[in-house]
Every structure is written in structure tokens, then in C-alpha cells.
Amino acid sequence: MAGKILVLDDEENYAVMLKDLLCDHNYQVDVATRPERALSQIEEIPYDLIISDYKMPVMDGSDFLKKARELYPNL
């Protein structure tokens, strides 16, 4: 069974494009366009992988991934 992936990108069109590509390869993919929403999602859903944009307003991808790893060190 393919893994569960969260795609985080503040530009929705890029996030949806990546989601469609990954879904074509049988991955289960959710999309978030705001880092704070993505943090809420990872508290609710066990993801195997997060793909994050780096340059985003409010919180960049590096800061987001640090917070995500604090919640789930094995992510």
C-alpha cells in the first residue's frame, strides 16, 4: 500500500499539481496551503512523508519542518 503524504505549498496550484502527480502513482495525498493548517493536519493524521515549499509567508518550510519533527520525530 502506498504511503500517506502531506503536500504543503502556499501556492495552491503547485500543491494540487504535485498531488495529482503523486495520486497517479497511487499515493494518498492531502494538501495544505498554510503551515499552521498543516501542523493541525499532522496532529490528526499519521503521515509517512511531508513535502514542503521553502519560501512561504509567516513561517518558512525549514521552521515548519522543525515544528513537525518536534511533534513526530520519526516523520
Backbone torsions as a table, in degrees:
resi	resn	phi	psi	omega
1	MET	NA	136.5	-179.9
2	ALA	-70.5	152.9	-177.6
3	GLY	-75.6	168.0	178.5
4	LYS	-97.7	124.3	-174.5
5	ILE	-122.1	140.2	172.2
6	LEU	-110.9	125.6	176.8
7	VAL	-105.5	123.4	178.7
8	LEU	-116.0	117.9	176.0
9	ASP	-152.4	131.5	-178.8
10	ASP	-71.3	-14.5	175.0
11	GLU	-100.4	105.0	-171.9
12	GLU	-57.1	-37.5	-177.8
13	ASN	-62.1	-37.3	176.9
14	TYR	-69.4	-40.7	179.6
15	ALA	-62.7	-43.6	-179.7
16	VAL	-68.0	-38.2	178.2
17	MET	-61.2	-44.8	178.6
18	LEU	-67.4	-39.3	177.0
19	LYS	-58.9	-47.5	-179.8
20	ASP	-59.7	-42.7	179.2
21	LEU	-62.1	-46.2	-179.6
22	LEU	-68.2	-37.7	177.5
23	CYS	-63.9	-32.9	176.3
24	ASP	-62.5	-21.1	178.8
25	HIS	-105.4	23.0	173.1
26	ASN	69.2	22.2	173.4
27	TYR	-86.5	150.9	173.3
28	GLN	-92.6	121.4	-171.1
29	VAL	-129.2	132.6	170.6
30	ASP	-113.9	156.1	-178.0
31	VAL	-123.6	140.9	171.1
32	ALA	-132.0	144.4	179.2
33	THR	-111.8	-1.5	177.8
34	ARG	-134.0	133.3	-178.9
35	PRO	-58.3	-38.6	-179.6
36	GLU	-65.4	-34.0	176.1
37	ARG	-69.8	-39.4	178.6
38	ALA	-62.4	-38.7	177.3
39	LEU	-63.0	-38.8	176.5
40	SER	-64.1	-40.6	-179.1
41	GLN	-64.2	-41.4	-177.9
42	ILE	-71.8	-18.3	173.4
43	GLU	-74.6	-25.6	-177.0
44	GLU	-96.0	-31.0	-171.3
45	ILE	-126.7	130.9	177.4
46	PRO	-79.7	107.2	179.2
47	TYR	-94.5	149.3	175.7
48	ASP	-89.9	-25.0	-175.0
49	LEU	-154.5	143.4	171.9
50	ILE	-121.8	131.0	173.8
51	ILE	-112.3	119.8	-173.6
52	SER	-124.3	140.0	168.2
53	ASP	-65.0	153.7	178.8
54	TYR	-93.6	-49.5	-176.4
55	LYS	-90.9	105.7	177.7
56	MET	-138.9	150.9	175.5
57	PRO	-70.2	158.4	177.3
58	VAL	75.7	-58.0	-177.3
59	MET	-142.4	124.9	179.6
60	ASP	-80.4	170.1	-175.7
61	GLY	-60.4	-36.0	179.3
62	SER	-64.5	-46.3	177.9
63	ASP	-64.0	-40.3	178.4
64	PHE	-60.8	-47.5	-176.8
65	LEU	-66.5	-32.6	175.0
66	LYS	-62.2	-44.9	179.2
67	LYS	-65.4	-39.8	179.0
68	ALA	-63.6	-40.7	179.5
69	ARG	-68.6	-29.1	174.9
70	GLU	-64.1	-39.5	179.4
71	LEU	-73.6	-41.7	-175.7
72	TYR	-135.3	86.9	-175.0
73	PRO	-58.4	-25.5	-177.8
74	ASN	-91.9	2.3	-178.0
75	LEU	-70.2	NA	NA
